[in-house]
């Protein structure tokens, strides 16, 4: 009886080990729900206080309701970025040559979930938050670089999708052989686009503050933002790289299962 139980347990363990990996959908949707809640709460806060306390940068109310928010979100973003980078590097896989096809395929699914979260944040920031910022400047007078919509767009939304792309890139570099052994140019371009938007934000605000008052999207001082859109084309190359390797891993798993069954 004990021998039979041991045999059954071994068969179950083998079946579980050979089971195809699944994407971390539960964690992804939980993280997405948390992000949507965070961005929604921020939008309600902006709606409730922007025209009441956000019209004059030099007022005590602006310092209380908006500058304190700016300092808080920047501090949290820096701590999260540094903490995530250090964690991913400290826990990196040092034996990538011995990784099994099933585990490598699971890591690809995690990486793609992270990139999908990046896409969700990017859409929210590039559409809803950018539109609100443009609408704000069409109806109010710009006094400083720090306006309620800028604090939400430039110092909260944009850093959020920069951090999302950074986490996905670091995860791939520390856990997936294809990206750890050599630099993926499409992946690097996809991540560099969000990072390079920050210098252009500085140029944009400097120009608007000192010599360029026009707020039209087609204004020359906005042309640098096109680089962010162009970087998204690199996603096509990254998808080709990922799917090519996923097909190879799927075939390897099928061969292993067939050999085990034989």
BELRA-V790497 format. One record per run of one state. SS is the DSSP state (helix for helix, strand for strand, loop for the rest). FROM is the first residue (numbers start at 1). LEN is the number of residues. If there is no record, write none. Layout:
SS/FROM/LEN, SS/FROM/LEN
//
This chain:
loop/1/1, helix/2/17, loop/19/6, helix/25/29, loop/54/6, helix/60/31, loop/91/5, helix/96/3, loop/99/2, helix/101/39, loop/140/8, helix/148/28, loop/176/1, helix/177/4, loop/181/4, helix/185/26, loop/211/9, helix/220/12, loop/232/2, helix/234/28, loop/262/1
//
